[in-house]
Amino acid sequence: MSVQQAESGPAPAADQRPRANWKSWVGAGLGLVVLALAAWGLKKISGQVTMADVMAEIHATPTHLIAFAGVSTFLSYVVLVGYDWFATRHLGYHIGWPTLAAASFSSFTMSHTLGITILTGGTVRYRIYTRAGVKPADIAMIILLCGWTFWLGIIFVAGVGLVVSPTLAEPIRQWAPPQLEEFTGVLLLAGVVAYTLLAASWRREFKLFRYRFTIPDGKQTLQQIAIGTIDLAFAGGALYLLLLPVAGVPDLLTFLVIYAVAMVTGALAHAPGGLGVFELVIVGLMPEADKAGVLAAVALFRLLYTFIPFVLGAMVIAVMEARALKAARAAGLPDASPVSPANTH
């Protein structure tokens, strides 16, 4: 969504305070429904497995699988830098890799753990990118582009998984229509193809108030799909590695679809890190798998993918804020506000 500000006079002053509307109320209501279902589901699961069972499964997980899952998690976070690289390049910024890596890692670790991406990860990106000379309106577009890259990857992987390995609906096979997965997968892939063709052919500029932008072209859209897909493969692959010793786990492609559904459902619930909701979806969509083993794998996954990166991300933020404060004091500025632009646009 290539962007430029419209050359016009200053915008009239307006009350910028966020206001509740029907969309926010619907979103909050949907989140409460998902959380209620998660609580009900977890209560049912709690009657089938004990904490002692889960802890025993954690201790029984082979060390080499935990190490491989850690490597896969690391690679996932490396690929996440591609989200910010793509978004900033599309908007015309050429920001160095250290800044991109710091912004991507710290913002994603905050949003993965705390949820509410715009308020958590968005705030982190604002602090880092404004110091690099990025305009506030462009930072909002960076967040939007990163989110769209994530969704393209999710939809593409889910589509491929449902077509190639159509066993997701086994738990509800007696109620589900025949070939439900294949039909859904084809529909998802058709949507991705249609959007890519639209992006390749529709190069009109959009205008939102004083903000002008164009959507990524066809080649750029393919880049987004690749980045989102590889990220999902490494992140979901980390959990799949931890599930290898568990009996009843489906094949990798089917599991990646389950992982994608769990990620989306957790996000809809607005719970910090999708806590409880993510676990319920993973367990619910693998009814043949040993529940204690699955919950143990998810607990280890949260440690590797969420908790440890969150601590490291907080450290990155603290170091960058300390450096910004020191630089501001040295320059005689009142605080660590954004400094002069250091990049071209």
N, C-alpha and C positions, 0 to 999 in steps of 0.2 A: 504494500500500500504506500507507494511512493508519495511523499508529502511535501507541500510547501505552504507557507502562510499567505493568505490573500493580501494583496497590497491595498489596504483601505485604511481609513482613519481609525482612531482608537475606539474600541468597543465601549458602549455605554456601561456604566457601573451597574452591577447586578448582584443580587444576593446569591452567593455561591454555596450556601449551606445545603447539604444533601437533604432532599425531601422524600418522604415515603410516598410510593405510588402503588398501583395495583400489582405491578410486577414484583416489587419487593415483598408485598404481602403474600403473593402466591409462592414466591421462592421460600419465604420463611415457613409457610404452611407445609410445603412439600418437604422441607427439611425436617420438620417436626414429625410428619407421617413416617418418613424413612427411619428416624431415630426411634420412634415407637415400635415399628416393626423389628428393628434391630434388637431393641431391649427384649421384646417377646421371643425372638429367635434365640438370643443368647441365653435366656432363661431356660428354654427347652434343651439347648445344648449342655447347659451346666448340669442337668440331671442325667446326662449320659457320659460325662467325663469329669474326672477330678483334677485338682491342681497337682496332686502327686503324680498322676499319669502324665500330665504335660511336662513336669519337671524331669521325670524319668526319660521321656523322649528327647528332651533337650540334651541331657547328659549323654544319651546314646548316639546322638548325631555325630558322624565321623568328622574329625578335625579337618581333613582335607576338603570335604564338601563345604565347610564353613569358610575355609580359605578361598576356594574357588568362587563362592558366592560373594565374598568380599571383593575379589577382583572384578567380577561382573558388575557389582555396585559401583566400584570406582570408574569403570568404563562408561557406565550409564551417566554419571555426573560429568565425565569428560564430554560426552555427546551433548549433554544439556547446554554446554557453552555454545554449541551450534545454533541453538534457538536465538540467543542474543546476537551472535555473529550475523545470522541471516537478517534479523530485524533491523539492526543498526546499518548494515550495508544497504538494505533496500531503501532505507530513509536517507541515504547519502552520507552517512558518517563512517569515518575510518578510524575506529578506536582500537588501541593496542590490545593484544591478547591478555596481558595481565589484568587490565581493567575489566575486560569482558568476562574473564574467568571469575574475578572477585564478585562482580555484579550477579552473574548467573548462579554461582555456587551459593553465595550467601542468601540470595533472594529465594531460590528454590528450596533450600534447607528450611528457611523460615515458613514458607507456604506449605511444604510437605508436613511439617510438624504442627503448625498452629492453625492451618486452614485460612480461609478468607484471603485469597491470594492478593486481591487489590490492596487491602490494608496492610498486609504483612510483607510479602515479596515486593509489592508495588512501592511501598515506602522505602525499602532498601534500595531498589533500583533508582528511585528519585534522588536519594542522597548521593549515590555514586555517580550517576550519569550527569546530573547537573554540574558537578565539579569537572566533568570531562567536556563541558560545553554543549550538552544536549538540551534542546528546548523542552520545557515542561509538557507541552502538547505532544511533542514527539515521543516522550517517555510513555505517555498513555498509549500511543500507537505501538510502541515496542511491546508493552504488556499484551496488547490485543493480538499482535502478530505471533508472539510466543504461545499464547493460548490457542490460536488457530493452527499453528504447527502441531501442537499436542493433539488437537482434535482430528486433524487429517491423519496422523499416525494411528490413533485409536481406531478410527473408522476403517482405514485400509487394512490393518491387522485383523480386526474383527471380521471384515468381509472375506478376506483370504482364509482365515481359520474356519469360518462357518461353511465355506464351499469345499475346502480340501478335507477337513476333518469334522463332518457334521454329527457330532455326538453330544452337543451341549444340552439338548432338550431331553436327554434320557430320563432325568428325574421326573419329568411331566409327560412322558411319551404317551400315556394312556389318554391324556387330554389334548395334547398338542396335535395340530394338523400334520399330515404326512409331508415330509420334506420341508418342514418349517425352517430349519437352519439354512438349507441351500437357497431357499427363496429370499430369506433375510440377508444372507451373504451377498447374493447377486444384487439385491437392492442397494446395499451399502457400497459395493464396488461401482455400481452404475452411478451412484451419486458422486463418488470421487472422480470418476472419468468425466462426467458431465461438468463438474466444477472446473476440472483441469482444462477442458476444451473451451469453456467460457472464459477462463483466465487468459488463454492463449489468443482468443479472438476479440474479446471486449477490452479495449484499451482506453475507454472513456474515463475522464477525470470526474471524481465525485467531490462534492463540496458539503461540508458540515459546518454551518455558521461561517467562520472565517478560515476554516481549515480545509485544504484541498488535498486529495490523495487518489492514488490509483492502486488497485489490487495487484499483487504479484502476478507476473506473466506466467505462461505455461511452463517454461523451464524452471522458473523460481518455485512454482507450485510443486514440481517434481522434487526439487531440493527439500522443500518442507516435508513432503511425504516421506522421503528417505530419512531425514533427521528424526522425525517423530517415530518412524518404524524401528530404526536402530535403537533409539532410546528405550522404547517399550520392550524390545527384544532383550536388551541387557538387564533392565530392571525386573521384568517378569522372569527372565532366565535366572536371576539370582535367587528368587524364591523357589523356582522349579528345582534348582540344584539342591536346595535344602529339603525338598519334598521327595527326592529320589529314594530314600530308604522307606518311605511310607507306602504301604500296600493300597492299591485301588486308585492311584493317581492316574489321570488320563495322559494321552500323548501331549507333546510340547505345544503343538498348534492349538489344540483344544484348550489347554491350560492358559495360553496367552489370551485367548478370547475371554476366559473366566477372569483372568487378571484385569483385563481392560474393563469388563463390567464392574468388577469390584472397585476399581479406581474411580470410575464415573459415579457409581452409587455413593461412595464415600464423599466425593466432592459435593453431590447434591444434598447430603445430610448436613453439610457445613460444620460437622464435628471436627475438632482438632485432629488432623491426620486421618480423618475417616475412622477414628478409633471405635471399635465395636462393629461398625457397619461393614468395613472391609473384611474383617474376620468372618462375619456372618455369611457374606456372599461367597467367599472362598470355600467355606465348609459346606454351605447349602448346595452349591453347584458341583460338588464332588461327593455325592452321597455314599459312594462305595469306599471312599478312603477312610482310613482310621482317623477319627476326630482328634484324639490326643496327639497323634503324630502331626496332623495338619496344623493344629494350634501351636505346637512346639516350633514348627518350621516358620510360622508367621511371626511368633515372638522373636526368634532369631533374626528374621528378616527386618523386623522393625528396629532391632538393635543396630544392624548393619546399615540399613537404608535410611533410617529416620533419626535415631537418637545420636549416634556417633557423628554423622554429618551435621546435625543441628548444633552440637557443641562446637565443632570446628567452624561452622558458619558464624556462630556468635563470636568466636575468637577473631575471625576475619573482620567482622563488622567493628569490633572493639578496636582493633589495630588501625583500621582505616579512619575511624572517627578520631582516634588519638592523633594520628598524623595530620588530619585536616585541622584539628584544633591547634596543634603546634605550628602549622604553616600559617594559620590565620593570625595567631599571636605574633609570629615573626614579621608578618606583613602589616601589623598594626590594625587588623580588622577586628570588629567587635565580636565575631563568632566564627564558626566554621562553615559559613554560608558558601554557596557555589562560587568558585573562582572564575577567572576569565576563560573563555573557550580555548581548548587546546586542540581542537579537531576541525576539519573542514566539513562543510555541509553543502 
